């Protein structure tokens, strides 16, 4: 095993130039910006070893549910749902958590336990132990893992939503080692298919036609395959013979590839996502497969008939069959800021705005802290413009530009290579790493979408005001490299993996680059992921790049659905009744918990899934009854509403349900509180005042232009649009209302509901 190196064809002149520079110079120029290919002095890089075979093509994905396979000799536990698996010396441990899910006020738990409680290990009859397990291939939500020792090998294939684990063998037969003697309720030793129950869970074991079994009276089953190389197992919804027959129909069509694609219909705001399976049929004629859909999928799927159900820590999963399926979700629109129609006092806002414009640019910190500062300015600038403070907005914009350009350049003003506040490209892992790094964004490749999302959001704000700044020959190439690092939409990208931080099947992003946890991978601040995807939408629209814009729309819309299902459970249908908190703050592969990495304070536990507030945060208010429920839960957990930290965020969140009360609470505390690092007094004031005039988010309406929002208050509906390119346009809303945008900027209109 060695650190994997990949030979790739370069699809464009841009990448050819970059490749040549990689070989010749440590600084790679990208328009006015640049990055380094030499690790800065004193900086740390990810581990050199990648556990991958010589068959692997493309850059290794990170931040996935199965990523520990690539980072470890043998993996941590992986939660593919409905199954969980783990690689070990004897092969692949297989466990079904759905039958043993528990919950209490601290969390929902469907954890794969220690080795003593295995359901079974899928191994190799001629090889008791393997030296390691390596990634052999991957697709959008499946992975192939190879166990090999000399001429003997076993390659297993598994993926999100699949009840199957597929295996192919060289130099020996399939062997299953059980923790307890299983009950065999279908089949016998001279047949090739068995239905068994172990630990109260039901499985189908599918040997090749003509194969036989030995050891059925004990804990060690061997399938004598007579030279045939394929085998599969599946967790069954029940122990019915008809169910076993259904699974047998699909057991020999091994999934060899999965692919997601998406399309945004601007007229209807529909985001259609297609999920496709590729299979190879080892026997029989079936070419489809069985797959289990998560709640955010089956609630939005079309044309499926369901053949069973599995419980999971995300809620009920529904079993379907076929070669593909699709979901249709509704994009709710984003804007650079809320449309300002309120009666906010201009003098008061000016006073608060001065608090920001009078501040000096802070010293360079790290990619996260500097990103939050950039995000604060990017949110405030369009608000200042709406209030008529063009000069103040210019001051903030110049500060933002200076810091952003500094980070996007690998050289100093004299053209000499820098050693800090720059980006380094790690060719081994295929990633850009900003230094100084934080929270493991360097050695563990954590949180790139959280950190770089702020940079892209700030770049989109620069482009909104100065389109020339975003041209490829200036700063556009560097911004697009950051986008590609966290969410490349090109599977043949020579520099980055496909959709690094986003899981297209689970419907949300993952934070950990390595996923070396017994509970699987995790994601805490779902709202910072949404901030990143909003940045893509605004950048794509500002630069007339529909590919990036539609990528952002797909990511934003899908993650929003997942947040509403798994973090907030706005429909109250996915969680056990024993879990009483109003929010799951951290979603893990094997659990969901009411906790954070950094604090046990209720205001942090709730607020980490709200920040940063900006014009794209309106998705948080689509279910105002839930907003009120969540807020009241926070008050109860805190013993009142006198928070020492993040009060500003709490009032802003409350304003999405009850802006009048939020305004009263803010006015009583505004001069006593410390504002969250990515927020400001001026922005908090403008946000609450705007919602006090606009009312609540109206989720029933859409528009045929992506930069829109709709609110209702009493009998009045307010429509907002930001016209990005300045061309005169008439935006049509789904209720028939038309809003004319004569030029670039914000425009609002009102009508009776």
C-alpha positions in Angstrom: 0.0 0.0 0.0 1.3 3.4 -0.9 0.1 7.0 -1.0 -2.1 7.0 -4.1 -1.0 9.0 -7.1 -3.4 9.5 -10.0 -2.7 10.0 -13.7 -5.4 12.2 -15.2 -6.3 13.6 -18.6 -6.6 17.4 -18.5 -9.9 18.5 -20.0 -9.1 22.2 -20.6 -6.3 24.7 -21.4 -6.7 26.2 -18.0 -5.9 22.9 -16.2 -3.0 22.2 -18.6 -1.4 25.5 -17.7 -2.0 24.8 -14.0 -0.4 21.4 -14.4 2.7 22.8 -16.1 3.1 25.4 -13.4 2.8 22.8 -10.7 5.8 21.1 -12.2 7.9 24.2 -12.7 6.9 26.8 -10.1 5.7 26.7 -6.5 3.3 29.6 -7.1 0.4 28.9 -9.5 -1.1 32.1 -11.0 -4.9 32.2 -11.4 -5.6 35.6 -12.9 -4.7 38.3 -10.3 -4.7 35.6 -7.6 -2.5 32.6 -6.9 -1.8 29.7 -4.6 1.2 27.7 -3.6 2.0 24.1 -4.2 4.7 24.1 -1.5 3.6 23.6 2.1 4.1 26.9 3.9 6.8 26.9 6.6 5.4 25.7 9.9 2.1 24.5 8.4 0.7 21.0 8.7 -0.7 18.9 5.9 -2.9 15.8 6.0 -1.3 12.4 6.4 0.6 11.2 3.3 -0.9 7.7 3.3 -4.2 7.1 1.4 -5.5 3.5 1.6 -6.4 3.0 -2.0 -5.7 0.4 -4.7 -4.0 0.9 -8.0 -7.4 0.7 -9.7 -8.7 4.0 -8.2 -9.3 6.8 -10.7 -9.8 10.5 -9.8 -9.1 12.4 -6.6 -10.0 10.6 -3.4 -13.3 11.9 -1.9 -13.1 13.1 1.7 -15.9 14.3 4.1 -18.0 11.3 3.2 -19.8 8.7 5.3 -17.2 6.1 4.2 -14.1 8.3 4.4 -12.4 6.4 7.2 -11.7 3.6 4.8 -9.3 5.9 2.9 -7.7 7.3 6.1 -7.2 4.1 8.1 -5.6 0.6 7.7 -9.0 -0.7 8.8 -12.0 1.6 8.9 -14.2 3.0 11.6 -17.9 2.1 11.6 -19.8 3.4 8.5 -23.5 4.1 8.5 -24.9 3.5 5.1 -28.5 3.1 6.3 -30.3 0.8 6.8 -27.0 -1.2 7.4 -23.8 -0.3 9.2 -20.4 -1.9 8.3 -16.8 -1.8 9.5 -13.7 -3.3 7.9 -11.4 -5.5 10.0 -8.7 -8.1 9.6 -11.3 -10.9 9.1 -13.3 -9.0 6.5 -16.4 -6.8 6.6 -18.4 -6.5 9.9 -22.1 -6.2 9.0 -24.7 -4.9 11.5 -28.3 -3.7 11.3 -28.9 -0.8 13.8 -32.6 -0.4 12.9 -33.8 -3.1 15.3 -32.1 -1.6 18.3 -32.6 2.2 18.0 -33.0 3.9 21.4 -33.6 7.5 22.4 -33.6 9.8 25.4 -33.4 13.5 26.0 -29.8 13.5 25.0 -30.1 11.9 21.6 -31.3 9.2 19.2 -29.0 6.3 19.0 -28.6 3.6 16.3 -25.0 2.8 17.0 -23.1 -0.2 15.7 -21.7 -1.7 18.9 -18.4 -3.4 19.7 -17.1 -6.5 18.0 -18.7 -8.8 20.6 -22.1 -7.9 19.3 -21.6 -8.3 15.6 -24.4 -9.7 13.5 -21.7 -11.3 11.4 -18.4 -10.8 9.5 -18.4 -11.4 5.8 -15.0 -12.9 5.0 -12.9 -15.2 2.8 -12.9 -19.0 3.4 -9.2 -19.4 2.3 -7.9 -16.2 4.1 -8.6 -15.8 7.8 -6.9 -12.4 8.0 -6.1 -9.5 5.7 -3.3 -6.9 6.1 -5.6 -4.0 5.4 -8.7 -2.8 3.4 -8.4 -0.3 0.6 -10.7 1.9 -1.5 -10.9 0.2 -4.9 -13.6 2.4 -6.6 -16.3 4.8 -5.7 -19.4 6.4 -7.2 -21.7 9.1 -6.0 -23.1 7.2 -3.0 -21.5 3.7 -3.2 -17.9 2.5 -2.5 -15.9 -0.6 -3.4 -13.4 -1.9 -0.7 -10.8 -4.5 -1.5 -9.3 -7.0 1.0 -6.2 -8.7 -0.5 -3.5 -11.0 0.5 -1.4 -12.4 -2.3 -3.7 -14.1 -4.8 -6.6 -14.1 -2.5 -9.0 -11.2 -2.4 -12.5 -10.1 -1.5 -14.0 -6.9 -2.9 -17.1 -5.7 -1.2 -19.5 -3.1 -2.5 -22.1 -1.1 -0.5 -23.8 2.2 -0.4 -26.3 4.6 1.0 -29.9 3.3 1.1 -28.9 -0.2 -0.1 -30.0 -3.2 2.0 -27.4 -5.3 0.1 -23.7 -5.9 0.5 -22.2 -7.3 -2.7 -18.9 -9.3 -2.8 -16.7 -10.8 -5.4 -13.9 -13.3 -4.7 -10.6 -14.5 -5.9 -8.8 -17.6 -4.6 -11.6 -18.8 -2.4 -15.3 -18.9 -1.3 -17.5 -16.6 0.8 -17.5 -17.3 4.5 -19.8 -15.7 7.2 -18.8 -15.7 10.9 -21.8 -15.0 13.2 -21.8 -13.7 16.8 -24.5 -16.2 17.7 -25.8 -19.3 16.0 -28.4 -18.0 13.5 -31.9 -19.4 13.1 -32.4 -20.6 9.5 -36.0 -20.2 8.5 -35.6 -20.7 4.7 -33.2 -22.9 2.7 -30.9 -25.7 3.5 -27.3 -26.8 3.0 -27.8 -28.0 -0.6 -29.4 -24.8 -1.8 -27.8 -21.5 -2.6 -30.2 -19.1 -0.8 -30.8 -18.9 2.9 -33.2 -16.8 5.0 -31.8 -16.4 8.5 -32.4 -14.5 11.8 -29.6 -13.4 14.1 -29.8 -11.1 17.0 -33.5 -10.6 16.1 -32.5 -9.3 12.6 -33.5 -10.9 9.3 -31.0 -11.5 6.5 -31.0 -13.1 3.1 -27.8 -14.9 2.0 -27.4 -15.3 -1.7 -24.8 -17.6 -3.1 -24.3 -18.4 -6.8 -26.7 -20.8 -8.4 -25.4 -24.4 -7.9 -23.5 -23.5 -4.7 -23.9 -25.2 -1.4 -23.4 -24.5 2.3 -21.4 -26.0 5.0 -21.4 -25.3 8.8 -25.1 -24.5 9.0 -25.3 -26.0 12.5 -22.8 -23.5 13.9 -21.5 -19.9 13.7 -19.4 -20.3 10.6 -21.1 -20.6 7.3 -19.2 -21.3 4.1 -20.8 -21.0 0.6 -19.1 -23.5 -1.7 -19.3 -21.5 -4.9 -17.7 -24.0 -7.3 -15.5 -21.3 -8.9 -18.2 -18.7 -9.2 -16.9 -15.4 -7.8 -20.1 -13.5 -6.7 -22.1 -13.4 -3.5 -24.5 -11.0 -1.7 -26.2 -10.5 1.6 -29.2 -8.3 2.5 -31.0 -7.1 5.5 -34.7 -7.9 5.1 -37.7 -5.9 6.4 -39.2 -9.1 7.8 -38.8 -12.9 7.7 -41.5 -13.6 5.1 -40.8 -16.0 2.3 -42.2 -13.5 -0.2 -39.8 -10.9 0.9 -36.9 -13.3 0.5 -38.0 -14.1 -3.0 -38.2 -10.4 -3.8 -34.6 -9.9 -2.6 -33.5 -13.0 -4.4 -34.8 -11.4 -7.7 -32.4 -8.5 -7.2 -29.5 -10.2 -5.4 -27.5 -11.0 -8.5 -27.7 -7.6 -10.1 -24.7 -6.1 -8.3 -24.6 -2.3 -8.2 -21.4 -1.1 -9.9 -22.1 2.6 -10.1 -24.4 5.4 -8.8 -24.9 8.8 -10.2 -26.9 11.9 -9.3 -27.8 14.8 -11.5 -30.0 17.8 -11.0 -31.9 20.4 -13.0 -33.4 23.7 -11.9 -36.6 24.9 -13.7 -36.5 28.7 -13.4 -40.2 29.1 -14.2 -41.5 26.8 -11.5 -38.5 26.9 -9.1 -38.5 23.1 -9.2 -35.3 21.3 -8.4 -35.4 17.8 -10.0 -32.8 15.4 -8.8 -32.3 12.0 -10.6 -30.7 9.1 -8.8 -29.4 6.4 -11.2 -28.0 2.9 -10.5 -25.7 0.9 -12.8 -25.6 -2.8 -12.3 -24.0 -5.9 -13.6 -26.1 -9.1 -13.7 -24.3 -12.2 -12.6 -27.2 -14.5 -13.2 -30.9 -14.1 -14.1 -32.2 -11.2 -16.1 -32.8 -8.5 -13.5 -31.0 -5.2 -14.1 -32.6 -3.1 -11.4 -32.0 -3.0 -7.6 -33.7 -2.4 -4.3 -33.1 0.9 -2.5 -34.4 2.5 0.7 -35.2 6.2 0.7 -34.7 8.7 3.5 -37.7 10.8 4.6 -36.5 13.9 2.7 -36.4 11.7 -0.4 -39.7 9.8 -0.2 -41.6 12.9 0.8 -40.6 14.4 -2.5 -40.3 11.3 -4.7 -42.5 10.7 -7.7 -43.9 7.5 -9.2 -42.6 4.9 -6.6 -44.3 2.0 -5.0 -42.9 0.9 -1.7 -42.2 -2.7 -0.8 -41.2 -2.4 2.8 -39.8 -0.1 5.5 -36.8 0.1 7.8 -36.4 2.2 10.9 -33.4 4.5 11.1 -32.0 7.3 13.2 -33.3 9.7 10.5 -36.8 8.3 10.6 -38.6 5.8 8.5 -36.9 4.6 5.3 -39.1 3.2 2.5 -38.0 0.4 0.2 -38.4 0.7 -3.5 -37.2 -1.0 -6.7 -35.9 0.0 -10.1 -32.9 1.4 -11.9 -33.5 5.0 -10.9 -35.8 7.4 -9.0 -36.2 11.1 -8.8 -37.3 13.8 -6.4 -38.7 17.2 -7.0 -38.2 20.0 -4.4 -39.0 23.7 -4.5 -36.2 26.3 -4.4 -37.4 29.1 -2.0 -35.2 31.9 -3.5 -32.3 33.9 -1.9 -31.4 37.5 -1.9 -28.3 39.5 -0.9 -30.3 41.0 1.9 -33.9 41.2 3.1 -36.0 43.8 1.2 -36.1 46.9 3.3 -39.6 48.4 3.6 -39.7 49.0 7.3 -39.9 52.2 9.3 -36.4 51.8 10.8 -35.0 55.0 12.0 -32.3 56.1 9.6 -30.4 58.1 12.2 -30.4 55.1 14.6 -29.1 52.8 11.8 -26.4 55.3 10.9 -25.2 55.4 14.5 -25.0 51.6 14.6 -23.4 51.5 11.1 -20.7 53.9 12.3 -19.6 51.3 14.9 -18.5 49.1 12.0 -17.1 51.6 9.6 -14.9 53.1 12.4 -13.3 49.8 13.2 -9.9 49.0 11.8 -9.4 45.9 9.8 -8.6 43.1 12.3 -5.3 41.2 12.1 -5.2 38.0 10.1 -6.5 35.1 12.2 -7.4 31.9 10.3 -9.8 30.8 7.6 -12.8 30.5 9.9 -12.4 33.6 11.9 -11.5 35.7 8.9 -14.3 34.1 7.0 -16.8 35.1 9.6 -15.5 38.7 9.5 -15.8 38.7 5.7 -19.3 37.3 6.0 -20.3 40.0 8.5 -19.4 42.7 6.0 -20.9 40.9 3.1 -24.3 40.8 4.9 -24.2 44.4 6.1 -23.1 46.2 2.8 -26.4 45.6 0.9 -28.3 46.7 3.9 -26.3 49.9 4.2 -27.0 50.6 0.5 -30.7 50.1 0.9 -30.7 52.7 3.7 -28.9 55.1 1.4 -25.4 55.0 3.0 -23.4 54.5 -0.1 -20.1 55.9 1.3 -20.3 53.8 4.4 -21.0 50.7 2.2 -17.9 51.6 0.1 -15.7 51.7 3.2 -16.9 48.3 4.3 -16.5 47.0 0.7 -12.9 48.2 0.5 -12.1 46.5 3.8 -13.6 43.3 2.5 -11.8 43.5 -0.8 -8.4 44.1 0.8 -8.7 41.1 3.1 -10.2 38.9 0.4 -7.6 39.7 -2.2 -4.8 39.1 0.4 -6.1 35.6 1.1 -6.5 34.9 -2.6 -2.9 35.7 -3.4 0.0 33.4 -2.7 2.5 36.3 -3.0 2.9 39.6 -1.1 2.9 43.1 -2.6 6.4 42.7 -3.8 5.6 39.4 -5.6 7.4 37.2 -3.2 5.8 33.9 -1.9 4.0 34.3 1.4 4.0 31.8 4.3 0.7 32.9 5.8 -2.9 33.9 4.8 -2.7 32.0 1.6 -4.0 28.8 0.0 -1.9 25.7 -0.5 -2.9 23.0 -3.0 -2.2 19.4 -1.7 -2.0 17.2 -4.8 -2.0 14.0 -2.8 -5.5 14.6 -1.4 -6.7 17.0 -4.1 -7.6 19.9 -1.9 -6.9 23.6 -1.2 -6.0 24.3 2.4 -6.0 27.9 3.8 -3.3 28.8 6.3 -3.6 29.6 9.1 -6.0 26.8 9.4 -8.4 26.0 12.2 -10.6 23.2 13.5 -8.6 20.6 11.6 -9.3 22.2 8.2 -5.6 21.3 7.4 -4.6 17.9 8.8 -8.1 16.4 8.8 -9.7 18.4 6.0 -12.6 19.4 8.2 -15.2 22.1 7.6 -14.0 23.5 4.2 -17.6 24.4 3.3 -18.0 26.2 6.6 -14.8 28.2 6.1 -14.7 28.8 2.4 -18.4 29.5 2.2 -17.8 32.8 3.8 -15.1 33.7 1.3 -17.4 32.8 -1.6 -20.2 34.8 -0.1 -17.9 37.8 0.2 -16.7 37.3 -3.3 -20.3 37.2 -4.5 -20.9 40.5 -2.8 -17.8 42.0 -4.5 -19.1 40.7 -7.8 -22.6 42.2 -7.2 -21.0 45.7 -7.1 -18.0 45.2 -9.4 -18.5 42.5 -12.0 -15.0 43.2 -13.4 -13.5 42.1 -10.1 -14.9 38.6 -10.7 -13.6 38.1 -14.2 -11.3 35.1 -14.6 -8.3 37.3 -15.5 -8.7 39.0 -12.1 -10.1 37.1 -9.1 -12.7 34.8 -10.6 -10.4 31.8 -11.0 -9.3 31.7 -7.4 -12.9 32.0 -6.2 -14.0 29.2 -8.5 -11.1 27.0 -7.1 -12.6 27.5 -3.6 -16.0 26.5 -5.0 -14.5 23.4 -6.7 -12.7 22.4 -3.5 -15.9 22.1 -1.5 -18.4 21.3 -4.2 -16.9 20.5 -7.6 -19.7 19.4 -10.0 -17.3 17.8 -12.4 -16.6 14.1 -11.8 -13.5 14.5 -14.1 -12.1 17.5 -12.2 -8.3 16.9 -12.2 -7.8 18.8 -9.0 -10.7 18.0 -6.7 -13.2 15.2 -5.9 -16.9 15.5 -6.8 -19.0 17.4 -4.3 -16.5 17.0 -1.4 -18.6 18.2 1.4 -22.1 17.3 0.2 -23.7 13.8 0.4 -26.2 13.6 -2.5 -28.1 10.6 -1.1 -28.2 11.7 2.6 -29.2 15.2 1.3 -26.8 17.2 3.5 -23.1 17.9 4.1 -20.6 16.3 6.3 -18.0 18.2 8.3 -15.2 15.7 9.1 -12.7 15.0 6.4 -11.8 11.6 7.8 -14.9 10.3 9.6 -12.8 8.3 12.1 -15.5 8.0 14.7 -17.5 5.1 16.0 -20.6 7.1 15.4 -19.8 7.8 11.8 -19.3 11.2 10.2 -21.1 14.3 11.6 -22.4 17.7 10.7 -23.1 20.4 13.3 -23.7 23.9 11.8 -26.1 23.1 9.0 -26.7 26.9 8.6 -23.1 27.5 7.7 -23.5 25.0 4.9 -26.5 26.9 3.7 -24.4 30.1 3.8 -21.9 28.4 1.4 -24.6 27.2 -1.0 -26.2 30.7 -1.0 -22.7 32.1 -1.9 -22.7 29.8 -5.0 -26.1 31.0 -6.1 -25.2 34.7 -5.8 -21.8 34.2 -7.3 -23.3 32.2 -10.2 -26.0 34.8 -10.9 -23.6 37.7 -10.6 -21.0 36.2 -13.0 -23.6 34.8 -15.4 -22.5 31.3 -14.7 -25.7 29.1 -14.7 -23.7 26.0 -13.9 -22.5 27.3 -10.6 -25.8 29.1 -9.9 -27.8 25.9 -10.4 -25.3 23.8 -8.4 -25.9 26.2 -5.5 -29.6 26.0 -6.0 -29.5 22.2 -5.9 -27.3 22.1 -2.8 -29.3 24.9 -1.0 -32.7 23.3 -1.7 -31.7 19.8 -0.9 -29.9 20.7 2.3 -32.8 22.8 3.4 -35.1 19.8 3.1 -32.7 17.7 5.1 -32.4 20.3 7.8 -36.2 20.6 8.1 -36.4 16.8 8.4 -33.4 15.8 10.5 -32.2 18.9 12.5 -35.6 20.5 13.1 -38.2 17.8 12.3 -40.7 20.5 11.5 -43.4 17.9 10.8 -42.8 16.1 14.1 -42.8 12.7 12.3 -39.1 11.4 12.3 -38.1 11.1 15.9 -38.9 8.7 18.7 -41.2 10.2 21.4 -38.4 9.6 24.0 -36.3 12.4 22.3 -37.8 15.5 23.8 -35.5 18.4 22.7 -36.8 20.7 19.9 -33.7 20.3 17.7 -31.0 17.8 16.8 -27.9 20.0 16.9 -25.5 17.4 15.6 -26.4 14.8 13.0 -24.1 11.8 13.0 -24.1 8.6 10.9 -25.3 6.6 13.9 -27.1 9.1 16.0 -28.5 12.6 16.4 -27.8 14.5 19.6 -28.6 17.7 21.5 -25.1 18.9 21.9 -22.2 20.8 20.2 -18.5 20.3 19.9 -17.7 23.5 21.8 -20.4 24.3 24.4 -23.2 22.9 26.5 -24.9 26.3 26.7 -28.5 26.2 25.3 -28.0 29.4 23.3 -25.0 27.8 21.5 -26.8 24.5 21.0 -29.6 26.2 19.3 -27.8 29.1 17.7 -25.1 27.1 15.9 -27.8 26.0 13.4 -28.9 29.6 12.7 -25.7 31.6 12.1 -24.8 33.5 10.1 -27.9 35.5 9.4 -28.1 37.1 5.9 -30.5 37.4 3.0 -30.5 33.6 2.5 -31.5 32.8 6.1 -35.2 33.1 5.3 -35.4 29.3 5.0 -35.3 29.3 8.8 -38.7 31.0 8.9 -40.6 28.8 6.5 -42.3 27.1 9.4 -43.0 29.9 11.9 -44.8 27.6 14.3 -41.6 25.6 14.6 -39.6 28.8 15.1 -41.8 29.6 18.1 -41.6 26.1 19.5 -37.8 26.1 19.2 -37.5 29.5 20.8 -39.7 28.6 23.7 -37.7 25.4 24.2 -34.5 27.5 24.4 -36.1 29.8 26.9 -37.1 26.9 29.1 -33.7 25.2 28.8 -32.0 28.5 29.8 -34.4 29.3 32.7 -35.4 32.6 31.1 -34.3 34.9 28.3 -31.3 36.7 29.8 -28.6 35.2 27.7 -25.0 36.5 28.1 -24.0 35.4 24.6 -25.7 35.3 21.2 -28.8 37.2 22.3 -28.6 39.0 19.0 -29.0 35.8 17.1 -31.8 34.6 19.3 -33.8 37.8 18.7 -33.2 37.6 15.0 -34.4 34.0 14.9 -37.5 34.9 17.0 -38.3 37.7 14.5 -39.0 35.1 11.9 -42.1 34.1 13.9 -42.9 37.2 16.0 -40.9 40.3 15.0 -42.9 42.5 17.3 -41.8 40.6 20.4 -38.2 40.3 19.0 -38.1 44.1 18.6 -39.2 44.7 22.2 -36.6 42.3 23.5 -33.8 43.7 21.3 -34.6 47.3 22.3 -34.4 46.3 26.0 -31.0 44.6 25.6 -29.2 46.1 22.5 -26.7 48.2 24.5 -26.0 45.5 27.1 -25.1 42.5 24.9 -22.0 41.3 23.1 -22.8 40.6 19.5 -21.8 37.3 17.9 -18.5 37.6 16.0 -20.1 37.2 12.6 -22.9 39.7 13.3 -23.2 43.4 14.1 -25.6 45.7 16.0 -26.5 47.5 12.7 -27.4 44.3 10.9 -29.4 43.0 13.9 -31.4 46.2 14.0 -32.1 46.2 10.3 -33.1 42.5 10.2 -35.6 42.9 13.1 -37.1 46.1 11.7 -37.4 44.7 8.2 -39.3 41.6 9.5 -41.5 43.7 11.7 -42.7 45.4 8.5 -42.6 42.3 6.2 -44.1 39.8 8.6 -43.5 36.1 8.2 -41.9 34.1 5.3 -44.5 33.0 2.8 -43.5 29.5 1.7 -46.5 29.1 -0.6 -45.1 31.4 -3.3 -42.4 31.1 -5.9 -41.0 33.2 -8.7 -39.5 32.7 -12.1 -36.2 34.5 -11.1 -34.0 33.0 -8.4 -33.2 36.1 -6.4 -36.6 36.6 -4.7 -38.4 36.4 -1.4 -42.1 36.6 -0.3 -43.6 37.6 3.0 -47.0 38.1 4.5 -48.4 40.2 7.3 -52.1 40.2 7.9 -53.8 40.5 4.5 -50.8 42.0 2.8 -48.2 40.0 0.8 -44.9 41.6 0.1 -42.8 40.5 -2.9 -39.0 41.2 -3.1 -36.6 40.8 -6.0 -32.9 41.7 -6.4 -32.2 42.2 -10.1 -28.5 41.2 -10.4 -27.6 42.1 -13.9 -29.5 45.3 -14.5 -31.4 44.2 -17.5 -35.0 45.3 -17.3 -37.1 42.3 -16.3 -40.6 41.5 -15.1 -40.6 38.8 -12.4 -43.7 36.6 -12.3 -44.8 35.0 -9.0 -46.7 31.8 -8.7 -49.9 33.6 -7.6 -49.8 35.8 -10.8 -48.3 38.9 -9.2 -45.8 40.6 -11.5 -42.9 42.8 -10.2 -41.0 45.0 -12.7 -37.3 45.5 -12.0 -36.3 48.4 -14.3 -32.6 48.2 -13.4 -30.0 46.6 -11.0 -31.0 46.6 -7.4 -33.8 45.8 -4.9 -37.4 46.2 -5.8 -40.5 45.3 -3.8 -44.2 45.3 -4.3 -47.3 44.5 -2.3 -50.8 43.0 -2.9 -53.7 41.7 -0.9 -53.5 38.0 -0.1 
